[in-house]
Amino acid sequence: MEELVHAQAADGVATITMDSPRNRNALSTRLLDELDGRLRRALDDDGVRVVVLTATGTVFCSGADLKEQRAPEPGLPASAPVTGALPEIMTLLWNSPKPAICRLNGTARAGGLGLVAACDFAIAPRSASFAFSEVRLGVVPAMISVTVLRRVEPRAAAEYFLTGEVFDADRAAEIGLLTRAVPDDELDTTVEHYARMLRLGGPEALAITKRLVREVPALPIEEGLRRMAALSAERFTSAEGQEGIGAFAEKRPPSWVR
């Protein structure tokens, strides 16, 4: 049986590729299981500094595999919805101490946008289109809303969740779903640029900075300043911080840059 998800690592970057173009990389149970396993192995690999999630074909992900969601017989209620490992995968990407870049090779729909929003960076070609198509099927974007609503502006989320309307990559970047929309022929160079920049950061510093980007805005001002002052002092005196400061003074790369 051919695998539906591939992984390769080079120069500290693990690239995980969904490879089920026949069904537009739909989130089948098998694809999700393989994606979960590949992602966990990449995150456990000390040699991996950055994770890139992408796909083959012209569609990044079409959402849930609807064949698995059909009722067994017409007129009968469906059994419990098949979510597979999607909640775990989104959690892994969101909480990963290693930065995750979503390299969209093309269009994304519905559940696939939950993966996009779970990554720290999302880069798409301008030819790609997007839609939260759930309501047009009589279902709702429930699970993916957990990550999407942390990225997308509230008014825009209401607009596209409720209408199911298709929107383009520039609009996706404007509302916060994407980091950048780029010309199609600049997709790979842009992803490589971000991966290269991320490898320059200290691993511990990157992991902590991921958390504070999410957590600090919710803190009261006084509490936030108090906690961040303590964190700043801790990092300046940490082994990684001292290595970075020493490397800067000695005009050499720090130990984590290879």
NUFISE-609657 format. One record per residue: residue in one letter; x, y, z of N, C-alpha, C, O in turn. Coordinates in pm, whole numbers, padded with zeros to 5 digits, always signed. Example, Ala and Ser with C-alpha at 12.3 -4.5 7.8 and 13.67 -1.06 7.14 Angstrom:
A+01319-00569+00780+01230-00450+00780+01320-00330+00780+01424-00332+00846S+01285-00225+00708+01367-00106+00714+01290+00003+00787+01341+00114+00804
END
This chain:
M+00084-00119+00000+00000+00000+00000+00088+00125+00000+00177+00139+00084E+00064+00214-00094+00144+00336-00102+00114+00427+00016-00001+00441+00058E+00220+00490+00069+00199+00582+00179+00139+00712+00126+00165+00754+00013L+00058+00774+00210-00010+00898+00173+00061+01022+00224+00026+01134+00187V+00160+01003+00309+00236+01115+00365+00384+01078+00362+00423+00971+00409H+00464+01166+00308+00609+01146+00302+00677+01247+00393+00621+01351+00426A+00799+01214+00433+00878+01308+00512+01024+01297+00473+01076+01187+00449Q+01089+01409+00467+01233+01411+00447+01292+01527+00525+01225+01628+00547A+01417+01511+00567+01482+01616+00646+01617+01650+00584+01691+01562+00541A+01646+01779+00579+01774+01827+00528+01802+01964+00588+01714+02050+00594D+01925+01983+00633+01968+02113+00686+01877+02164+00797+01849+02283+00806G+01832+02072+00882+01750+02111+00997+01604+02135+00967+01529+02175+01056V+01562+02110+00843+01422+02132+00804+01358+01999+00768+01406+01929+00679A+01250+01965+00836+01173+01845+00803+01055+01886+00717+00971+01966+00759T+01048+01832+00596+00936+01862+00507+00841+01743+00506+00880+01632+00469I+00718+01767+00546+00615+01663+00553+00515+01690+00442+00456+01798+00436T+00497+01592+00355+00418+01613+00233+00299+01519+00227+00315+01397+00227M+00180+01576+00223+00060+01495+00199+00055+01461+00051+00067+01549-00034D+00038+01333+00021+00048+01288-00118-00071+01199-00154-00057+01078-00173S-00188+01261-00162-00308+01190-00202-00384+01275-00303-00500+01311-00280P-00321+01309-00416-00382+01402-00511-00509+01349-00576-00589+01427-00627R-00528+01217-00576-00647+01161-00641-00776+01209-00574-00878+01223-00640N-00769+01234-00444-00888+01288-00376-00859+01427-00319-00920+01469-00220R-00765+01497-00383-00731+01636-00348-00682+01647-00204-00714+01742-00132N-00604+01546-00163-00546+01544-00029-00652+01560+00080-00631+01630+00180A-00765+01494+00059-00872+01496+00160-00823+01430+00288-00737+01342+00286L-00879+01474+00400-00835+01427+00531-00902+01295+00566-00991+01289+00651S-00858+01191+00500-00906+01056+00531-00843+01008+00661-00742+01063+00707T-00902+00906+00719-00847+00850+00843-00703+00804+00823-00618+00828+00909R-00675+00739+00711-00540+00688+00687-00441+00802+00668-00331+00798+00723L-00479+00904+00591-00387+01017+00572-00358+01085+00706-00243+01119+00735L-00460+01104+00787-00441+01169+00916-00352+01087+01008-00267+01142+01078D-00370+00955+01008-00286+00869+01091-00140+00879+01048-00050+00887+01132E-00116+00878+00918+00021+00887+00868+00080+01026+00897+00197+01037+00933L-00001+01130+00880+00046+01265+00907+00082+01281+01054+00184+01342+01087D+00000+01226+01141+00026+01231+01284+00161+01165+01317+00241+01220+01392G+00184+01048+01260+00308+00976+01287+00430+01049+01234+00532+01058+01303R+00420+01101+01112+00533+01173+01052+00565+01299+01131+00682+01331+01153L+00461+01369+01174+00482+01492+01249+00546+01464+01384+00637+01535+01426R+00500+01362+01453+00557+01329+01583+00704+01292+01571+00785+01331+01655R+00738+01216+01468+00879+01178+01450+00966+01301+01423+01078+01311+01473A+00915+01394+01343+00991+01516+01314+01011+01599+01441+01120+01652+01463L+00908+01609+01522+00919+01690+01644+01010+01625+01747+01070+01694+01830D+01022+01492+01743+01109+01420+01836+01254+01417+01790+01342+01377+01867D+01280+01457+01667+01415+01453+01610+01492+01578+01650+01456+01689+01609D+01597+01562+01729+01674+01677+01776+01743+01751+01662+01780+01868+01677G+01760+01685+01548+01823+01750+01433+01730+01839+01355+01775+01916+01269V+01600+01830+01383+01501+01911+01311+01478+02041+01386+01449+02040+01506R+01493+02152+01316+01472+02284+01376+01341+02347+01329+01280+02425+01403V+01299+02314+01207+01180+02374+01146+01102+02264+01075+01161+02175+01014V+00970+02272+01082+00883+02177+01012+00809+02251+00901+00752+02358+00924V+00810+02194+00781+00734+02249+00669+00626+02148+00630+00657+02032+00601L+00502+02191+00629+00389+02106+00589+00343+02148+00450+00314+02266+00427T+00336+02052+00357+00294+02084+00222+00219+01966+00163+00184+01873+00235A+00195+01968+00032+00121+01861-00034+00160+01855-00181+00225+01946-00234T+00118+01747-00247+00141+01733-00390+00014+01770-00467-00094+01781-00409G+00030+01789-00597-00085+01823-00682-00114+01971-00680-00029+02052-00644T-00235+02005-00719-00274+02146-00729-00362+02191-00612-00398+02308-00604V-00396+02099-00523-00479+02130-00407-00403+02093-00281-00356+01979-00267F-00390+02188-00190-00323+02157-00063-00407+02059+00017-00357+01955+00060C-00534+02091+00036-00623+02001+00109-00768+02043+00085-00801+02161+00096S-00852+01947+00051-00992+01976+00020-01082+01964+00142-01204+01982+00131G-01025+01933+00258-01105+01917+00378-01131+01771+00410-01057+01683+00366A-01235+01745+00485-01267+01608+00527-01294+01519+00407-01343+01565+00304D-01260+01393+00421-01293+01293+00319-01442+01260+00334-01481+01185+00423L-01524+01317+00246-01669+01304+00261-01718+01162+00242-01827+01128+00289K-01641+01079+00174-01682+00939+00158-01688+00870+00293-01767+00778+00313E-01604+00914+00387-01604+00853+00520-01713+00910+00609-01738+00857+00717Q-01776+01017+00565-01878+01083+00647-02020+01044+00608-02116+01084+00674R-02035+00967+00500-02169+00930+00452-02235+00830+00546-02168+00745+00605A-02365+00840+00560-02441+00740+00635-02434+00607+00561-02421+00606+00439P-02443+00495+00633-02432+00364+00568-02541+00338+00465-02517+00269+00366E-02661+00391+00487-02771+00374+00392-02848+00505+00383-02861+00576+00482P-02900+00536+00264-02979+00659+00250-03093+00664+00351-03162+00564+00372G-03113+00778+00413-03222+00794+00508-03186+00758+00649-03262+00789+00742L-03073+00691+00669-03030+00655+00804-02931+00759+00854-02853+00814+00776P-02932+00785+00985-02835+00882+01038-02694+00828+01029-02671+00707+01038A-02600+00919+01010-02460+00878+01007-02416+00839+01147-02474+00883+01246S-02313+00758+01154-02254+00725+01282-02174+00845+01330-02177+00951+01268A-02103+00829+01440-02023+00941+01492-01929+00993+01385-01870+00913+01312P-01914+01124+01372-01829+01181+01268-01686+01131+01280-01635+01109+01389V-01622+01114+01166-01484+01069+01163-01393+01191+01171-01384+01269+01075T-01327+01208+01283-01231+01318+01295-01088+01269+01289-00995+01346+01264G-01070+01137+01313-00936+01082+01306-00841+01155+01400-00878+01193+01511A-00719+01172+01353-00616+01234+01436-00609+01385+01417-00515+01448+01465L-00707+01446+01349-00699+01589+01321-00684+01675+01447-00599+01764+01447P-00761+01652+01554-00741+01736+01673-00599+01726+01728-00540+01826+01769E-00545+01603+01729-00410+01585+01780-00306+01654+01692-00211+01714+01741I-00326+01646+01560-00232+01709+01467-00234+01860+01482-00128+01923+01487M-00351+01919+01490-00361+02063+01507-00298+02106+01639-00233+02211+01645T-00316+02026+01743-00255+02056+01872-00103+02048+01864-00033+02134+01918L-00052+01946+01797+00093+01931+01782+00153+02050+01710+00256+02104+01753L+00090+02093+01601+00142+02206+01525+00135+02334+01608+00229+02413+01608W+00025+02354+01677+00005+02477+01754+00103+02486+01870+00160+02592+01895N+00124+02375+01941+00208+02374+02060+00353+02336+02033+00436+02339+02124S+00385+02301+01911+00520+02258+01878+00624+02361+01919+00608+02479+01888P+00730+02320+01990+00838+02414+02020+00917+02453+01897+00992+02551+01898K+00901+02376+01790+00970+02404+01665+00874+02479+01572+00760+02436+01555P+00918+02588+01512+00829+02662+01421+00781+02574+01306+00855+02493+01252A+00655+02594+01269+00594+02519+01159+00552+02615+01049+00486+02715+01074I+00591+02581+00927+00556+02661+00810+00462+02579+00722+00493+02465+00686C+00348+02635+00688+00258+02570+00593+00291+02625+00454+00274+02743+00427R+00337+02537+00367+00365+02572+00227+00247+02523+00144+00240+02405+00108L+00156+02613+00114+00037+02573+00039+00074+02562-00108+00111+02661-00171N+00064+02444-00162+00092+02422-00304-00026+02465-00391-00014+02473-00513G-00140+02493-00328-00258+02532-00404-00376+02556-00312-00360+02592-00195T-00493+02534-00366-00621+02562-00301-00637+02486-00169-00584+02376-00152A-00710+02547-00076-00744+02481+00049-00889+02509+00084-00941+02618+00060R-00954+02410+00140-01093+02420+00177-01116+02362+00316-01046+02271+00360A-01215+02416+00384-01273+02358+00505-01167+02308+00602-01084+02386+00650G-01168+02178+00632-01077+02122+00732-00931+02149+00705-00852+02159+00799G-00894+02160+00579-00755+02190+00546-00711+02324+00602-00592+02344+00629L-00806+02416+00619-00772+02547+00671-00742+02544+00820-00678+02635+00873G-00788+02439+00887-00749+02421+01027-00600+02393+01039-00535+02442+01131L-00546+02315+00945-00402+02288+00943-00325+02416+00911-00222+02444+00973V-00375+02493+00815-00310+02619+00777-00299+02710+00899-00192+02765+00927A-00408+02726+00972-00411+02817+01086-00329+02765+01204-00284+02844+01286A-00310+02635+01213-00234+02578+01324-00085+02602+01310-00012+02597+01409C-00038+02627+01188+00104+02653+01165+00139+02798+01198+00053+02886+01195D+00265+02821+01231+00309+02955+01267+00316+03047+01147+00288+03167+01157F+00352+02993+01033+00361+03068+00909+00280+02994+00803+00276+02871+00802A+00216+03068+00715+00142+03008+00605+00169+03090+00480+00136+03208+00474I+00229+03025+00380+00266+03093+00256+00191+03026+00142+00194+02903+00130A+00125+03104+00058+00047+03047-00052+00072+03123-00181+00101+03243-00178P+00061+03054-00293+00069+03123-00423-00059+03203-00446-00166+03166-00397R-00047+03310-00521-00163+03396-00545-00271+03324-00627-00386+03369-00629S-00236+03216-00693-00335+03141-00772-00426+03057-00684-00528+03006-00731A-00392+03040-00556-00471+02956-00466-00599+03027-00426-00606+03149-00422S-00701+02947-00396-00826+03001-00344-00864+02927-00216-00810+02820-00186F-00957+02986-00141-00990+02934-00008-01141+02944+00014-01207+03031-00042A-01193+02855+00097-01334+02865+00136-01360+02778+00257-01308+02667+00269F-01441+02831+00347-01497+02753+00457-01634+02705+00408-01736+02770+00429S-01634+02592+00344-01752+02547+00269-01850+02465+00353-01948+02414+00300E-01824+02452+00483-01903+02360+00565-02053+02389+00562-02133+02298+00546V-02092+02518+00579-02235+02546+00589-02310+02507+00462-02430+02477+00468R-02244+02507+00351-02311+02469+00226-02337+02319+00217-02410+02272+00130L-02276+02244+00310-02302+02101+00321-02394+02071+00438-02426+01955+00465G-02436+02177+00509-02520+02157+00626-02444+02118+00750-02503+02071+00848V-02311+02137+00748-02231+02110+00867-02165+02242+00910-02193+02347+00851V-02079+02237+01009-02020+02361+01061-01868+02345+01073-01818+02234+01089P-01794+02458+01066-01648+02453+01080-01609+02449+01227-01536+02537+01275A-01656+02349+01297-01644+02346+01443-01499+02329+01490-01444+02416+01556M-01440+02216+01454-01308+02185+01507-01202+02284+01460-01117+02328+01538I-01206+02320+01332-01103+02408+01279-01117+02550+01331-01022+02628+01323S-01234+02584+01384-01253+02720+01436-01159+02747+01553-01127+02863+01580V-01116+02643+01621-01028+02661+01737-00898+02729+01698-00848+02815+01771T-00841+02691+01584-00719+02758+01538-00751+02877+01448-00686+02981+01457V-00850+02862+01361-00879+02969+01264-00919+03098+01334-00875+03206+01295L-01003+03088+01437-01051+03209+01505-00943+03278+01588-00963+03389+01637R-00828+03212+01603-00713+03275+01668-00624+03347+01567-00530+03416+01604R-00654+03329+01439-00575+03393+01334-00654+03500+01257-00601+03607+01226V-00779+03469+01227-00857+03551+01135-00936+03658+01210-00987+03633+01319E-00945+03776+01151-01022+03886+01209-01169+03843+01227-01224+03776+01141P-01232+03882+01338-01368+03835+01368-01470+03864+01258-01550+03777+01224R-01470+03985+01202-01567+04018+01098-01546+03930+00975-01642+03884+00913A-01419+03908+00939-01391+03826+00822-01428+03680+00849-01477+03611+00760A-01404+03633+00972-01442+03496+01006-01593+03478+00992-01638+03378+00935A-01670+03573+01042-01815+03564+01027-01856+03566+00880-01942+03489+00838E-01792+03653+00803-01825+03663+00660-01806+03530+00589-01896+03483+00518Y-01691+03469+00607-01660+03350+00527-01710+03220+00590-01740+03124+00518F-01720+03215+00722-01782+03098+00786-01929+03088+00747-01980+02980+00718L-01998+03202+00747-02143+03201+00726-02182+03192+00579-02286+03133+00547T-02103+03247+00489-02140+03246+00347-02082+03128+00271-02139+03083+00172G-01967+03076+00317-01900+02971+00241-01838+03021+00112-01797+02942+00027E-01832+03153+00096-01784+03212-00029-01635+03185-00049-01558+03180+00046V-01597+03167-00175-01456+03149-00211-01386+03285-00211-01441+03384-00259F-01264+03288-00156-01185+03411-00157-01042+03378-00199-00997+03264-00190D-00971+03480-00244-00839+03456-00302-00728+03470-00197-00753+03502-00081A-00605+03445-00241-00492+03441-00150-00460+03579-00092-00422+03589+00024D-00473+03684-00171-00447+03817-00119-00545+03851-00007-00506+03910+00094R-00670+03815-00025-00769+03838+00080-00738+03752+00203-00755+03798+00316A-00692+03629+00182-00657+03541+00293-00544+03601+00376-00544+03590+00499A-00448+03664+00310-00339+03730+00383-00391+03855+00454-00348+03884+00566E-00481+03926+00392-00535+04049+00449-00609+04023+00580-00601+04103+00673I-00680+03910+00589-00760+03882+00708-00684+03801+00814-00737+03775+00922G-00559+03763+00784-00478+03694+00882-00469+03544+00868-00400+03480+00947L-00536+03485+00771-00528+03340+00752-00390+03300+00699-00337+03195+00737L-00333+03382+00613-00199+03359+00559-00100+03460+00614-00135+03572+00651T+00026+03417+00619+00134+03511+00647+00160+03597+00524+00171+03719+00533R+00169+03530+00409+00195+03602+00284+00132+03528+00167+00127+03405+00166A+00086+03603+00070+00048+03550-00062+00153+03600-00159+00183+03720-00163V+00210+03509-00237+00323+03545-00323+00296+03499-00466+00213+03410-00488P+00366+03557-00564+00356+03504-00700+00391+03355-00700+00476+03310-00623D+00327+03281-00786+00345+03135-00786+00491+03094-00796+00534+02999-00731D+00568+03166-00877+00708+03126-00897+00799+03170-00783+00919+03144-00786E+00742+03237-00681+00822+03277-00565+00788+03196-00440+00840+03224-00332L+00701+03096-00454+00658+03019-00337+00775+02952-00267+00792+02968-00146D+00854+02877-00341+00963+02802-00278+01070+02893-00219+01120+02866-00109T+01106+02998-00290+01210+03088-00236+01161+03158-00110+01241+03185-00020T+01032+03188-00103+00977+03253+00016+00978+03157+00135+01017+03195+00245V+00935+03033+00112+00937+02933+00220+01080+02909+00266+01106+02902+00387E+01173+02898+00173+01314+02877+00208+01369+02996+00287+01449+02977+00378H+01326+03116+00253+01369+03235+00327+01327+03225+00473+01409+03246+00562Y+01200+03193+00498+01153+03183+00635+01224+03070+00710+01262+03087+00826A+01241+02955+00645+01309+02844+00711+01452+02882+00747+01501+02847+00855R+01520+02952+00658+01657+02995+00685+01662+03094+00801+01748+03082+00889M+01571+03190+00803+01568+03287+00912+01539+03220+01046+01598+03258+01147L+01450+03123+01046+01413+03056+01171+01529+02974+01227+01542+02962+01349R+01612+02919+01141+01726+02840+01188+01832+02927+01256+01921+02874+01322L+01824+03058+01240+01919+03147+01306+01884+03173+01453+01969+03219+01530G+01760+03143+01491+01716+03167+01628+01753+03052+01720+01761+02937+01676G+01775+03084+01847+01801+02978+01945+01679+02890+01962+01568+02940+01971P+01698+02757+01967+01582+02667+01978+01494+02696+02098+01371+02698+02086E+01554+02717+02214+01474+02746+02333+01403+02881+02319+01287+02895+02355A+01475+02979+02266+01417+03112+02249+01298+03109+02154+01198+03176+02178L+01309+03032+02047+01198+03021+01953+01075+02959+02018+00963+03006+02001A+01097+02851+02095+00986+02783+02160+00915+02876+02258+00792+02879+02263I+00992+02951+02337+00933+03042+02434+00862+03158+02364+00754+03200+02406T+00923+03209+02258+00863+03321+02185+00732+03281+02120+00639+03362+02113K+00722+03156+02071+00595+03108+02017+00485+03121+02122+00374+03165+02091R+00516+03083+02245+00415+03088+02351+00377+03232+02386+00259+03263+02402L+00477+03319+02398+00443+03453+02444+00364+03532+02340+00284+03620+02375V+00385+03502+02211+00305+03568+02107+00156+03540+02127+00072+03626+02102R+00126+03419+02174-00014+03381+02196-00066+03426+02331-00181+03467+02343E+00019+03419+02435-00029+03435+02571-00026+03578+02623-00114+03618+02699V+00074+03656+02584+00091+03789+02642-00028+03882+02616-00066+03955+02707P-00089+03882+02496-00201+03975+02474-00317+03957+02571-00394+04050+02593A-00331+03837+02628-00442+03813+02720-00411+03853+02864-00499+03851+02949L-00286+03890+02892-00247+03923+03029-00280+04069+03061-00267+04156+02974P-00323+04098+03185-00334+04238+03227-00196+04305+03217-00094+04238+03231I-00193+04435+03193-00068+04505+03168+00034+04483+03280+00147+04444+03254E-00005+04508+03405+00090+04497+03515+00142+04355+03530+00262+04335+03549E+00054+04257+03521+00097+04117+03532+00188+04080+03416+00290+04013+03434G+00151+04126+03295+00232+04096+03178+00372+04152+03191+00470+04082+03163L+00385+04279+03234+00517+04340+03250+00599+04269+03357+00719+04247+03341R+00534+04232+03466+00605+04161+03574+00657+04026+03526+00773+03991+03547R+00570+03951+03461+00611+03818+03416+00714+03825+03304+00806+03743+03300M+00700+03920+03215+00795+03929+03105+00931+03984+03150+01034+03949+03091A+00932+04068+03254+01059+04114+03311+01136+03996+03369+01257+03985+03351A+01065+03908+03440+01129+03790+03497+01180+03696+03387+01289+03641+03397L+01098+03679+03283+01138+03593+03172+01260+03649+03100+01351+03575+03063S+01261+03780+03079+01374+03844+03012+01503+03822+03089+01605+03787+03031A+01498+03842+03221+01617+03821+03304+01662+03676+03299+01781+03647+03292E+01565+03586+03303+01598+03443+03298+01668+03407+03168+01764+03330+03169R+01621+03463+03056+01680+03428+02927+01819+03488+02908+01905+03425+02847F+01841+03609+02959+01973+03670+02946+02079+03589+03021+02195+03585+02981T+02037+03524+03132+02133+03447+03210+02135+03299+03174+02215+03223+03229S+02049+03256+03084+02044+03115+03044+02168+03078+02963+02236+03165+02910A+02195+02948+02955+02310+02901+02877+02296+02942+02731+02393+02985+02667E+02174+02930+02677+02153+02966+02537+02171+03117+02517+02232+03160+02419G+02118+03196+02610+02133+03340+02600+02278+03383+02609+02323+03469+02533Q+02352+03323+02701+02493+03358+02714+02574+03315+02592+02668+03384+02552E+02538+03202+02533+02605+03159+02409+02578+03258+02297+02669+03293+02221G+02454+03303+02284+02420+03398+02179+02490+03532+02198+02539+03590+02101I+02494+03581+02321+02561+03708+02349+02712+03695+02324+02774+03785+02267G+02770+03582+02369+02912+03560+02346+02945+03552+02198+03046+03606+02154A+02861+03483+02122+02884+03470+01978+02878+03606+01909+02957+03635+01820F+02783+03690+01952+02772+03824+01895+02899+03905+01924+02952+03973+01836A+02945+03898+02047+03065+03974+02085+03189+03925+02011+03277+04004+01976E+03195+03795+01987+03312+03735+01922+03298+03729+01771+03386+03678+01701K+03186+03782+01720+03162+03786+01575+03171+03648+01511+03238+03628+01410R+03102+03553+01574+03095+03416+01522+02952+03368+01529+02872+03424+01604P+02916+03265+01452+02780+03211+01463+02761+03142+01598+02855+03080+01647P+02644+03151+01658+02620+03074+01780+02618+02924+01751+02609+02883+01635S+02626+02845+01855+02643+02701+01839+02527+02633+01768+02544+02526+01709W+02408+02693+01772+02292+02629+01710+02282+02655+01561+02198+02595+01494V+02365+02742+01507+02364+02769+01364+02466+02679+01296+02586+02686+01321R+02414+02593+01209+02502+02497+01141+02488+02515+00990+02554+02444+00913
END
